Amino acid sequence: MTDLELTVHAALEAGKLLKENFGSDAAVDEATHHDIKLALDKESQHLIEGILLGARPGDALYGEEGIGGNPDSSRQWIVDPIDGTVNFYYGIPHFCVSIALRVEGEVVLGVIHDPIIGDTWTVEKGGQPMLNGRPISCSKRAKLEECALFVGCGKDEEALRVGLERFRKASIRARKMRMMGSAALGLAYIASGRLDAYVESRISLWDIAAGKLLVEAAGGKVNLEENPDHADSWSIVATNGLIPIEEIL
């Protein structure tokens, strides 16, 4: 089984677990003002880890719910077992499983799976990005007035302030604005032409690793800037590569 086939298998199996539990009462492990952690997050990551490291026992795994495997390995799986946990908890069918593989510090493949819709995005570095086995590309829209933008607001006061101001500025220019609750799906939507840009001032690597590769392979652009005060946290600007995103930053 190739790395990509293995990743798709892990994502689909985790997706089955999430779909089976969607709409039922979910056990909350941790609740803060702006976020929720479910027992199912850990269960999903444990399932993914078992599949990936079971097949590649020398690899490392870096996920939202912790790390596993060989920490000295040059091969690291980057996993978000439920991207959009709050959506899942409230019964909103917009969440996904995101898995990327990083080798020698470079992300070389990514898979994003939406278990409710049944969409699966796949990409390997240097290859064609795919949605359900069909080639995809970013939109050709070049004017903000024609575009649909996704703005995330983060979870702390400063990130919320910046995100809401960007939302206000973009709303004046763009055709439509969206706050959808899943960074990975937002990037997958840009890669397949459903959205045109995504901006957020604070996001974690596991949310965006697979999606970044997808967008770039589909002809878009992604700019990441590390947040020095928050480990493994980044600001992101992702676009179809055509729109003047600097006008809303």
Secondary structure, DSSP 8 states (H G I E B T S, - for coil): --HHHHHHHHHHHHHHHHHHHTTS---EEEE-SS-EEEHHHHHHHHHHHHHHHHHSTT-EEEETTEEEE-TT-SEEEEEEEEETHHHHHTT-S--EEEEEEEETTEEEEEEEEETTTTEEEEEETTS--EETTEE--------GGG-EEEE---SSHHHHHHHHHHHHHHHHHSSEEE--S-HHHHHHHHHTTS-SEEEEEEEEHHHHHHHHHHHHHTT-EEEEEE-TTSTTEEEEEEE-SSS-GGGG-
